[in-house]
């Protein structure tokens, strides 16, 4: 008998716990030639802003030991172009779509939430709070519990869709951030975003990235991500989505054991465009081989 792989993320029903991470899968259609999009639990869009963004100058991606650094700068088409040009494709697939978005002021976050709330093809919103608040001297929303609370509260007031908040790992206490977001109305939490890092070219004695620093992702951050998922899952009652270095089903299942209800596959898609679909199949094979009838039996089943 085929195992049940469906999960629920704050009111969003997924056919399986494997989603694609924002910024690594375009808007979804770009990967249609590499895997069956209908096999995925969900697609999370590239981060959206009110106006189109060109992003940072190049070079803005560099491979590192066990991962990669990126300083793309949140390049995107803008919410209006997304609604006009990208959303129609979602009517042709049977996969949950969640829109990731960001702003530089609370007002921008609220306006984006209002516009995306009206799009029936979008099942939920993922809020990227790893952005500087230009009205508060550049403090990053995701590093201050009060600032995070204010953003999530403003978004919550503008949408009836489930709200997922993507947490930054670049904090002293991620549990405090998680609790602030849940208190403000988050229905689920994505843990974690990239870790700030840098690379240096020895010959030129210059940073490899034009932006100097970038976000580290890939297998190198998996142990940190696992630890943070476990901490957050222990502290809040809402579902947690695990992100960070998931390359195989084994990686994904470890996150489920640590307390994640679902996972997002990111950097793996650069190495293997079909990685997310492969991980779905591998999870099903594992459940069958172990005689597990429902994937939710694994959630939070870590023995400590």
N, C-alpha and C positions, 0 to 999 in steps of 0.2 A: 504494500500500500504506500502511495506517495505521501511523504510527511507534510504536515501543515507548516508553511513557512511565513504565513502572514503575521504582521505585527501592527500595532497602533501607536502612532506618535502624536500625542496630544490632540486626538480627534482626526488625524490623517491616517487613513487605512492604506497600508502598503502590502503588496502581494508577497514580498519577501523583504528581509532587513537590509538589502544592499542598495545604496544610493550613490550617485556621483557627487564629488565635492565641487563646490563653487570655484570657478576660475580654472578648472582643469578639464572641462568637458564642453567648453563653449556654451551655446544655448541648446545643445542636444542634437540638433539636426546634423551638425558637423561630423558626428560619429555614426550616423545611420548606415554607412557603408562598411563599418567594422564590426558591428554586433547588432543583435536584435534588441532594439530599444524597449520593446514590449516585455522583454525578459527581466528588466530591472525593477527593483522596488520603487525607485524614484529618481528623477533628474533634478538637480539643483542648478539653477541658471548661474551664469557669470554675474558678478555683482553689478547692480544697476544703480545709476545716479539720475538726478533730475535732468541734467544736461549731458550730452555725449562727452566722453573724456578720451584724449589721445594717449594718456598714460605717460610713463617715464621715458627718457631717452635710452637708446641701446648703448652697450649691451645690458640686458636686463634679466637674463637667465644664465646660470652657471651650474654645471654639475659639480657636486662635492662628494666626499667619501660617505657613502650610504644615503645619498639624497641629492637635493638640489636647492639652490637659492634662487628666489625670484624677486624682482622689483618691478613688476609689470606696471604698477601704479594705477590699478583698477580701471584699465582701459575698457570702455564699453560703449554701446550705441546710444545710451540714454533711454529713459523709460518710455517716451513717446514712440521712438523707432521700434523698441521692443514690442510694444502693444500692436503697432501697425504691421511690422514685418516678421516678427518671430513667433508671436502667439498663434497665428493661423496654423502653423505646422503641428502644434500640440493637439489639434482636433483630429489629426490623422494617426495618432498613436494611442495605445491603451496603457499609459504609464503616468503615474502621479508626477506632477510638476510643481516644484516649490521655487519661488522667486527669492533670490538673495538680493539685498539692497543695502545702501549705505548713504550717509550724508555727512556734512561738516557742521551742521547745526541741528538742534532738536526739531526746528521747524521743517527742515528738509526731510528728515526721517518721517515726520508725521504726514507730510504731503505725499511722499512716495507710498506710504502705507495706504493712504486714501485712494490713490489712483489704482494701485494693484488690487485693492479690495474689490473693485468693480469688475475684475477679469475672471470669469467663471472657469477658464482653463487653468488657472493657478489655484492649487489646493491649499497652499499655506505660504507663509512668509518667513524667510530666514534673515534675521537682522545682524549685519556685520557691525559690531561696535568697536572694531580695532582701527578707529579713525580719529583724527584730532578734532577737537571742538574749537573751531576758529574764534568763537566768542569768549572762550575761557582760556586764552593764552596758549592754545595748542595742546592742552591736556587730552590724552586719549580717552574717549568715552569708556573703553573697556578696561581701563586700569583704575578707575575710581568708582566705588559702589554707588555713590550718590548720583554721579553723572549717568551711569548705566541705568539706574532706576528711572531717572528722568526721561531717557530715550525710550525705554521699554513702555513706560506709562503713556507717553505720547503716542506711540505706535498702537498700543492696545486700545486707545480711545478712538482710533481711526479705522479699525478693521474688526470684522467678526470672524475672519479667518484665523486658524491656529497660528500662533506666533512662536517661532523658534529663535532663540538668541545664540549666536555663535561667539563663544568665549575666547578671549585672548589668553595664552599661557604666560604672557610677559607681565606677570603680577606676583605679588608676594603671597597672596591668599586667594586662590581660585574659588574656594568654598564661599568666601564672603561675597565674591562677585556673583556666584551662582544664586545664592540666597536673595541678593538684592534684585536680580532679574525676575526670579519666581515671585517675589513679593509684589513686583510691579505688574505682574500679569503674564509672564512667559508661560506657554503651554509645554515647552520642551527646550532642551539646551543642546547645542552642538559643541563638543569638546574634543579637540582644540583647534584653534587657528595656528598659523605658522609661528615659529620661534625666531626672533630677530638674530641675524648672524651676518657674517661678511667673509669675503675671500680676497686674498692679495696676490697679485702677479709679481713674483720675485724679480723677474727680469726688468720690468718697468718700474717696480716699486710703487705701483698704484693699485687702488682697489679694482677688482675685476668688474664689478657692477658700476655703471655710471652713477647710480644712486648711492654708492658706497656700501650701504647695508641693504639687506633683503630678508625675505622670510624663508627660513629653513623648513623643508618638508621631506618626506620620505622615511625609509626604515630607520634612519638615525634618530628620529624623534619618537619612535614607537614606545619605548619604555617610559618616557616622560608622559606621553599621551595616555597610556594605560593607567599610570598612577593617578593622573588627574581625573580620568573617567571614574575610577574606583572611588576616589575621594568625593567627587560631586554626587555620584549615585548614592553614596551613603548618607548624604546630607539633605537631599531634596526629594520630593515626592513625584516630580514630573519626570517623563522619559528623558533619557540621555542618549545622544547620538555620538558614537565614538569615531574619531578621526585622527589619523597620524600613522603613516607608514604601513598601511594595509596593502599587502602585495598578494596574499593568498587567503584561502578559507581559514587556515590555521590562525592567521593574524586576526581575521574578523571574529572568529569564535572566541578568541582570547578576550576581545573587547566585550562580547556578550557575557562571558563569565564574570568579567569585572563589573558588570552592571548596566552596560549599554543595551538599549532595546533595538537599535539599528546602527549601521555604520555607513561611512562615506569613503569611497575609493577616490583618491586624488592623483598623486604623483605616479602611481602604477600605470595610469592611462597614457603617460608620456612614453613609457617603455613598451607597453602593450596596449594598444587602443581598445582591445577587447577584454581587458582585465576585469572590469566590473561584471560582465556577463559570465566570464569563466569562474569568478568567485561565487556567483549564484549557484552554478552547477556543482562546484566543489562542496558547498555547504549542504546541498541536497544529498550528494553522495555520502557525505559524512553522517548525516542523520540516518540514512538508510543503513549504513554499515554498523552503526551503533544501536540500531533499533529504537531510535528516538522519534516519537510520532509528532511532536510539536516543537518548533524551534524555541518557543518561549520557555520551555523547560530549562534552557541553558542560561537565561537572563538572570544575572546576579547569583549564579550557582557556585561561585568561587568558594572554596573551603579554606578558611583562615583560622 
